């Protein structure tokens, strides 16, 4: 890498350096050969050192005068000639230097060298994200809020510049590079032990597959998170051994199915993403006929969900690109389109879903449908986060923002892997089971619990870990206590625990015996979460919860001991 920088400089500056060397050599040689006169009027030949000294300050325009003696006319004529050729040589060299500074290859190599140094010095856990777009920008925001380190690669310098203007904290290390190159992936630190995941969320399935294969070949143990846009592609990636596959259309379809047929399971899933433990009025999906406008990947996925939920539906096979080409506009709502909605049964439908690739068409579809049927429930696919305010202003009942769904899902996989596993487990249960869990969560925590993970190790649970390592035993019920009153249970509920053997216990009760290295997925009120994290780390608070007495230190310990003996 450093050799590349050296050779770029040599290649660019070789000719200018030769010009300066030749110019200096000619002028120095002339001064040495042309005779002068010393202070006594005797013939004198300038020494080589004097000639080099004079030419150096002459060419640099410093101008210390004629040395060591006043020049003859022959010497002055030669100096005059030397001034012009040396100035030309310097101008040429300076121009070449400016060109070198602007050389794209040199800038790239310097950036690579700087990037490489940062990656080598990176000691914290980090995630490699390939490509910078709306989805990955939202993901980076969420990860940096959690304090996680992120490395970004993108082939566009404009996007890298855009990323740097965001001023993420902690700093995001970014580099313009070919993300499909194995050497670049190695440079980004994919083989380092503290590299925890590689994320590829491009819209191109072939590109995502290629990157997934490269990453798996370079580091078979790393967590690879890849976006897929079709069921076939998802299955193909699974066959390749990729575990974390993000299919936004499948995610939406599953959530849609749960919202219709298993609302309590839907609540549990949404709780993991910050939703309340109840369904808001505008989130209640009506029963009856649905119309899907747009029969692409999302339309087909929603059709499968509606059929699975035994819900009647009809389609308007609208393709956004073809629609705009035929009408030479993105306006939906003329007489022909109005008739298409009527033929699809809009007057008797309870809901309409606009699922095309064009946000403006989706919006105008729903507004037109609402004119025909004012009571209809409107559902929109929003392709980009740029148009959020437009959909909010239109008061669409439910909006599925693809980029937000993808970024939130990937963030959950990276930051809370147990929450991701819990999400997969709840899909295997009935809505009756989900209702029991939701009611228990409401009773034990609050209506808007925070979800977090804790591992019983010193770095995350110092006091509890030390207590267990001393040979003591403790059950969950003993630490699920309120710090202000140990007789009172804290507003906390344990959703799942995984032991060091990777064995999972769903919804462990208060009798579960805690072990070192256990990992817990927990729901709690904000205050209870703060108290619990303090409890398992602070020795004094932990002692109070276990024994009812505060831990005494040093002299105070001896004083209180004496008082007890008296």
C-alpha positions in Angstrom: 0.0 0.0 0.0 2.7 2.4 1.0 4.7 1.2 -2.1 1.8 2.2 -4.3 1.9 5.7 -2.9 5.7 5.9 -3.4 5.5 4.7 -7.0 2.6 7.1 -7.9 4.7 10.0 -6.6 7.8 8.8 -8.5 5.9 8.3 -11.7 4.3 11.7 -11.6 7.3 13.7 -10.4 10.1 11.8 -12.3 10.2 14.2 -15.3 9.9 17.5 -13.2 12.7 16.3 -11.0 14.9 15.5 -14.0 14.1 19.0 -15.4 15.2 20.6 -12.1 18.3 18.5 -11.8 19.4 19.3 -15.4 18.6 23.0 -15.0 20.6 23.1 -11.7 23.5 21.2 -13.3 23.7 23.5 -16.3 23.6 26.7 -14.2 26.1 25.4 -11.6 28.5 24.2 -14.3 28.4 27.5 -16.1 29.2 29.4 -12.9 32.1 27.1 -12.1 33.6 27.4 -15.6 33.1 31.1 -16.3 36.0 33.0 -14.7 35.4 35.9 -12.3 37.6 38.5 -10.5 38.3 38.5 -6.8 38.6 41.6 -4.6 42.2 42.1 -5.6 41.5 42.1 -9.3 42.9 38.6 -9.7 41.2 35.9 -11.9 39.0 33.6 -9.8 36.9 30.5 -10.5 33.9 29.9 -8.3 34.1 26.7 -6.3 31.4 24.0 -6.7 30.0 24.7 -3.2 29.7 28.5 -3.9 28.0 27.7 -7.2 25.5 25.4 -5.5 24.9 27.9 -2.8 24.3 30.8 -5.2 22.1 28.8 -7.6 20.0 27.6 -4.7 19.0 31.0 -3.4 18.8 32.4 -6.9 16.4 29.8 -8.1 14.3 30.1 -4.9 14.2 33.9 -5.5 15.5 34.7 -2.0 18.3 36.8 -3.5 21.3 37.2 -1.1 23.4 39.1 -3.8 26.6 38.2 -5.7 28.9 35.9 -3.7 31.7 35.4 -2.9 32.8 38.4 -5.1 31.1 40.9 -7.4 30.3 39.2 -10.7 31.8 40.1 -14.1 29.6 40.9 -17.0 30.1 37.4 -18.3 28.9 35.9 -15.0 26.0 38.3 -14.9 24.9 37.3 -18.4 25.1 33.6 -17.4 23.1 34.3 -14.2 20.5 36.2 -16.2 20.1 33.1 -18.5 20.1 30.9 -15.4 17.3 32.8 -13.8 15.0 32.3 -16.7 15.6 28.6 -17.2 15.4 27.9 -13.5 12.1 29.8 -13.1 10.7 27.8 -16.1 11.9 24.5 -14.4 10.4 25.5 -11.1 7.1 26.5 -12.6 7.0 23.1 -14.4 7.8 21.3 -11.2 5.2 23.2 -9.2 2.6 22.5 -11.8 3.4 18.8 -11.7 3.2 18.9 -7.9 -0.3 20.5 -8.0 -1.4 17.9 -10.5 0.0 15.2 -8.3 -1.9 16.5 -5.3 -5.1 16.3 -7.3 -4.3 12.9 -8.7 -7.3 10.6 -8.1 -5.1 7.5 -7.7 -2.9 9.1 -5.2 -5.9 10.5 -3.2 -7.4 7.0 -3.3 -4.2 5.4 -2.1 -3.8 7.9 0.7 -7.4 7.4 1.8 -6.8 3.6 1.7 -3.7 3.9 3.8 -5.5 6.2 6.3 -8.5 3.8 6.4 -6.2 0.8 6.9 -4.5 2.4 9.8 -7.9 3.1 11.5 -9.1 -0.4 11.0 -5.9 -1.9 12.4 -6.3 0.3 15.5 -10.0 -0.5 16.0 -10.3 -2.6 19.1 -14.1 -2.4 19.7 -16.6 -4.7 18.1 -17.7 -3.3 14.8 -20.0 -4.0 11.8 -19.2 -3.7 8.1 -21.9 -2.1 6.0 -21.7 -2.3 2.3 -23.3 0.5 0.4 -24.6 3.8 1.7 -28.3 4.5 1.0 -31.4 5.4 2.9 -31.7 2.0 4.6 -28.1 1.8 5.7 -28.1 5.5 6.8 -31.0 4.7 9.2 -29.2 1.6 10.3 -26.0 3.5 11.0 -28.0 6.1 13.1 -29.5 3.3 15.2 -26.2 1.5 15.7 -24.2 4.6 16.6 -26.9 5.6 19.1 -26.2 2.2 20.7 -22.5 3.2 20.8 -21.5 0.6 18.2 -18.7 1.1 15.7 -19.5 0.9 12.0 -17.3 0.6 8.9 -18.8 1.6 5.5 -17.7 0.8 2.0 -19.3 2.3 -1.1 -18.1 2.7 -4.7 -19.4 6.4 -4.9 -17.2 9.1 -3.4 -20.2 11.4 -3.4 -22.0 9.0 -1.0 -18.9 8.7 1.2 -18.7 12.5 1.3 -22.5 12.6 2.2 -21.9 10.1 5.0 -19.0 12.1 6.5 -21.2 15.2 6.6 -23.5 13.4 9.0 -20.8 13.5 11.7 -21.9 10.3 13.3 -20.7 9.6 16.9 -18.7 7.4 17.3 -16.9 8.1 14.1 -17.9 5.9 11.1 -14.9 4.8 9.1 -15.8 5.0 5.4 -13.9 4.3 2.2 -14.7 4.6 -1.5 -14.0 1.1 -2.9 -15.3 -1.8 -4.9 -17.5 -3.7 -2.3 -17.3 -6.9 -4.4 -13.5 -7.2 -4.1 -12.2 -9.8 -1.6 -9.1 -7.6 -1.0 -11.3 -4.6 0.0 -13.4 -6.8 2.4 -10.1 -8.0 4.0 -9.0 -4.3 4.2 -12.2 -3.4 6.0 -11.4 -5.9 8.7 -13.7 -8.9 7.8 -11.1 -11.3 9.2 -10.7 -9.5 12.5 -12.1 -11.1 15.6 -14.0 -8.0 16.7 -15.8 -7.8 13.3 -19.2 -9.0 14.3 -21.3 -8.7 11.1 -21.3 -7.9 7.4 -24.4 -6.2 6.0 -25.4 -6.1 2.3 -28.7 -4.3 1.6 -28.4 -3.6 -2.1 -31.6 -3.8 -4.3 -29.6 -6.1 -6.6 -30.1 -9.8 -5.5 -27.2 -11.0 -7.6 -24.8 -8.5 -6.0 -26.0 -9.4 -2.5 -25.5 -13.1 -3.3 -22.0 -12.5 -4.6 -21.0 -10.5 -1.5 -22.5 -13.1 0.8 -20.5 -15.9 -0.8 -17.3 -13.8 -0.7 -17.8 -12.9 2.9 -18.6 -16.5 3.8 -15.4 -17.8 2.0 -13.2 -15.2 3.7 -14.6 -15.6 7.2 -17.0 -18.6 7.7 -17.8 -17.6 11.3 -18.9 -14.1 10.7 -22.6 -13.0 10.8 -23.7 -12.2 7.3 -27.0 -10.2 6.9 -28.2 -10.0 3.3 -31.3 -8.5 1.6 -33.5 -10.6 -0.6 -36.5 -9.5 -2.7 -38.0 -12.8 -3.7 -39.0 -16.1 -2.1 -36.8 -18.0 -4.5 -33.8 -15.8 -3.8 -34.3 -16.2 0.0 -34.4 -20.0 -0.4 -31.2 -19.9 -2.5 -29.4 -17.9 0.1 -30.6 -20.4 2.8 -29.2 -23.2 0.7 -25.8 -21.3 0.7 -25.8 -21.3 4.5 -26.8 -17.7 5.0 -28.9 -17.5 8.2 -29.9 -13.8 8.4 -31.9 -12.9 5.3 -34.0 -9.7 5.1 -36.9 -9.9 2.7 -38.9 -6.7 3.3 -41.9 -8.0 1.3 -42.1 -11.2 3.3 -41.7 -9.2 6.6 -44.6 -6.9 5.6 -46.7 -9.9 4.5 -46.1 -11.7 7.8 -47.0 -8.6 9.9 -50.1 -8.1 7.7 -51.2 -11.7 8.4 -50.7 -11.3 12.1 -52.5 -8.0 12.2 -55.6 -9.7 10.7 -55.6 -13.1 12.2 -53.4 -12.9 15.4 -53.4 -9.3 16.7 -51.8 -10.2 20.0 -48.8 -11.9 18.3 -48.6 -8.8 16.1 -48.4 -6.7 19.3 -45.6 -8.8 20.7 -43.7 -8.5 17.4 -44.2 -4.8 17.3 -43.2 -4.4 21.0 -39.7 -5.5 20.0 -39.5 -2.4 17.8 -40.8 0.0 20.3 -44.6 -0.3 19.9 -47.1 0.0 22.8 -48.8 -3.1 24.2 -52.1 -2.3 22.6 -53.5 -1.6 19.1 -54.3 2.0 18.4 -57.6 2.7 16.7 -56.1 3.5 13.3 -54.2 0.2 13.4 -57.3 -2.0 13.6 -57.5 -3.9 10.3 -61.1 -4.3 9.1 -62.8 -7.5 8.2 -64.0 -7.8 4.6 -62.9 -7.4 1.0 -59.4 -6.0 0.2 -58.2 -4.5 -3.1 -54.5 -4.6 -3.9 -53.3 -2.1 -6.5 -50.0 -3.3 -7.9 -49.3 -7.0 -8.5 -45.5 -7.0 -8.1 -43.4 -8.6 -5.3 -45.3 -6.9 -2.5 -48.7 -7.4 -4.1 -48.1 -11.1 -4.4 -46.8 -11.4 -0.9 -49.8 -9.6 0.5 -52.1 -11.8 -1.6 -50.6 -14.9 0.1 -51.1 -13.3 3.5 -54.8 -12.5 2.8 -55.5 -16.0 1.4 -53.8 -17.5 4.5 -56.0 -15.3 6.7 -59.1 -16.4 4.6 -59.8 -12.8 3.5 -61.3 -12.0 0.1 -59.2 -9.8 -2.2 -59.1 -8.5 -5.8 -56.3 -6.9 -7.8 -55.6 -4.1 -10.1 -52.5 -5.1 -12.0 -50.9 -1.7 -12.1 -47.3 -1.4 -13.0 -46.0 2.1 -12.2 -43.4 2.3 -15.0 -45.9 1.2 -17.7 -48.6 3.4 -16.2 -46.4 6.5 -16.5 -45.2 5.6 -20.0 -48.8 5.2 -21.3 -50.2 8.3 -19.6 -46.9 10.4 -19.7 -47.6 11.3 -16.1 -47.7 9.9 -12.6 -51.3 11.0 -12.1 -53.8 8.3 -11.1 -57.4 9.4 -10.9 -58.8 10.1 -14.4 -62.0 8.6 -15.7 -60.3 5.4 -16.9 -58.6 4.8 -13.5 -61.8 5.7 -11.7 -63.6 3.1 -13.6 -60.9 0.5 -12.9 -61.4 1.0 -9.1 -65.2 0.6 -9.6 -64.7 -2.6 -11.5 -62.4 -3.9 -8.8 -65.3 -3.4 -6.3 -64.0 -0.3 -4.4 -67.5 0.6 -3.3 -68.0 -2.6 -1.3 -64.3 -3.0 -0.2 -63.3 -2.4 3.4 -59.6 -1.7 2.6 -57.3 -0.8 -0.3 -53.6 -1.4 -0.5 -51.4 0.7 -2.9 -48.3 -1.4 -3.4 -46.6 -0.1 -6.6 -42.9 1.1 -6.8 -44.0 4.7 -7.2 -44.9 6.6 -4.0 -46.8 9.3 -5.9 -48.9 6.8 -7.7 -49.6 5.0 -4.4 -50.7 8.2 -2.8 -53.0 9.3 -5.7 -54.5 5.7 -5.8 -55.6 6.0 -2.2 -56.9 9.5 -2.4 -59.0 8.6 -5.4 -60.3 5.5 -3.7 -61.2 7.6 -0.7 -63.3 9.9 -2.9 -65.3 6.9 -4.1 -65.5 5.2 -0.7 -64.9 7.7 2.2 -64.9 5.0 4.8 -62.3 2.7 3.2 -59.2 1.8 5.2 -56.1 2.9 3.3 -52.8 1.1 3.3 -49.7 2.4 1.4 -46.3 1.1 0.4 -43.8 3.8 0.9 -40.5 3.1 -1.0 -38.3 5.8 0.5 -38.1 7.8 3.6 -38.0 11.0 1.6 -41.7 11.2 1.3 -42.7 10.5 4.9 -44.3 14.0 5.5 -46.4 13.7 2.3 -48.0 10.4 3.5 -48.5 11.8 7.0 -50.2 14.9 5.5 -52.5 12.6 3.5 -53.6 10.8 6.7 -53.1 7.3 5.3 -54.3 4.8 7.8 -51.3 2.5 7.6 -48.0 3.0 5.9 -45.3 0.4 5.3 -42.0 2.1 4.8 -39.6 -0.4 3.2 -36.4 1.3 4.1 -37.4 1.8 7.7 -38.6 -1.8 8.1 -35.3 -3.1 6.7 -33.1 -0.9 8.8 -35.1 -1.7 12.0 -35.0 -5.4 11.4 -31.2 -5.5 10.7 -30.6 -3.3 13.8 -32.5 -5.9 15.9 -30.5 -8.8 14.4 -27.2 -7.0 15.2 -28.0 -5.3 18.5 -30.4 -7.7 20.1 -30.0 -11.2 18.6 -32.1 -12.7 21.4 -35.0 -10.4 20.4 -34.6 -11.6 16.9 -34.8 -15.2 18.0 -37.8 -14.4 20.2 -39.5 -12.9 17.2 -39.1 -16.2 15.3 -40.4 -18.2 18.3 -43.6 -16.3 18.8 -44.7 -17.0 15.2 -45.0 -20.7 16.3 -47.6 -19.9 18.9 -51.3 -19.2 18.8 -52.9 -15.8 19.3 -54.4 -17.1 22.6 -50.9 -17.7 23.9 -50.0 -14.2 22.7 -52.9 -12.7 24.5 -51.8 -14.3 27.8 -48.2 -13.0 27.3 -49.5 -9.5 26.5 -51.7 -9.3 29.5 -48.9 -10.6 31.8 -46.6 -7.9 30.4 -49.1 -5.2 31.0 -49.6 -6.5 34.6 -45.9 -6.9 35.4 -44.3 -4.0 33.5 -46.2 -1.2 31.8 -48.0 -0.4 28.5 -44.8 0.7 26.8 -41.9 -1.5 28.1 -38.3 -1.2 27.0 -36.7 -4.4 25.6 -33.1 -5.1 26.5 -30.6 -8.0 26.8 -28.2 -8.8 29.7 -25.5 -11.4 29.9 -24.4 -12.6 33.3 -20.7 -11.8 33.0 -18.6 -9.2 34.9 -18.7 -6.6 32.1 -22.6 -6.5 32.2 -23.5 -7.9 35.7 -20.5 -7.4 38.0 -22.1 -7.9 41.4 -24.4 -10.8 40.4 -21.5 -12.6 38.6 -19.2 -12.3 41.6 -22.0 -13.5 43.9 -22.5 -16.6 41.7 -18.8 -17.3 41.3 -18.4 -17.4 45.1 -20.6 -20.5 45.0 -23.9 -18.8 45.9 -27.2 -19.7 44.2 -29.9 -17.2 43.2 -33.3 -17.3 41.5 -34.9 -14.8 39.2 -37.5 -13.9 41.7 -34.8 -12.7 44.1 -33.4 -10.1 41.7 -36.7 -9.0 40.2 -37.2 -6.7 43.2 -37.7 -2.9 43.6 -34.6 -1.0 44.7 -36.7 1.3 46.9 -38.5 -1.6 48.6 -37.1 -5.1 48.3 -40.5 -6.6 49.4 -42.0 -5.2 46.3 -41.6 -6.7 42.8 -40.0 -4.5 40.2 -41.9 -3.7 36.9 -39.8 -6.3 35.0 -40.6 -9.5 33.1 -38.1 -12.0 31.7 -39.1 -13.0 28.2 -36.4 -15.6 27.4 -33.1 -17.0 28.7 -30.3 -18.8 26.9 -27.7 -20.7 28.8 -24.1 -21.4 27.8 -25.2 -24.5 26.0 -27.5 -22.4 23.8 -30.5 -24.0 25.4 -33.5 -21.6 25.4 -36.1 -21.2 28.1 -39.1 -19.2 27.0 -40.8 -17.0 29.7 -38.8 -18.3 32.7 -40.6 -18.1 36.0 -39.3 -16.7 39.3 -37.9 -20.1 40.3 -35.4 -20.2 37.4 -31.9 -20.5 38.9 -29.5 -18.0 37.4 -26.1 -19.2 36.1 -23.0 -17.4 35.0 -23.1 -16.8 31.2 -26.9 -16.9 31.0 -28.3 -14.4 28.5 -31.6 -12.8 29.3 -34.1 -11.0 27.1 -36.0 -8.6 29.4 -39.0 -6.3 29.2 -39.3 -3.6 31.8 -40.5 -0.1 32.5 -37.8 2.5 31.9 -37.3 3.1 35.7 -37.2 -0.7 36.4 -34.6 -1.2 33.6 -32.4 1.4 35.1 -32.7 0.0 38.6 -32.1 -3.6 37.4 -28.9 -2.7 35.6 -27.8 -0.9 38.8 -28.8 -3.8 41.0 -26.8 -6.5 39.1 -23.7 -4.3 38.9 -23.6 -2.4 42.2 -22.3 -4.5 45.1 -24.1 -2.4 47.7 -27.5 -2.4 46.0 -27.2 -6.1 45.3 -26.4 -6.8 49.0 -29.5 -4.8 50.1 -31.8 -6.8 47.7 -30.4 -10.1 48.8 -30.1 -9.6 52.6 -32.0 -6.4 53.4 -28.9 -4.8 54.7 -26.6 -2.3 53.0 -23.0 -3.5 52.6 -20.5 -1.7 54.9 -16.9 -0.9 54.0 -13.7 -0.3 55.9 -14.0 1.4 59.3 -17.8 1.6 59.0 -17.9 -2.2 58.7 -16.1 -2.6 62.0 -18.2 0.0 63.8 -21.4 -1.6 62.8 -20.1 -5.0 63.7 -19.2 -3.8 67.2 -22.6 -2.2 67.6 -24.3 -5.4 66.6 -22.2 -7.4 69.2 -23.1 -4.9 71.9 
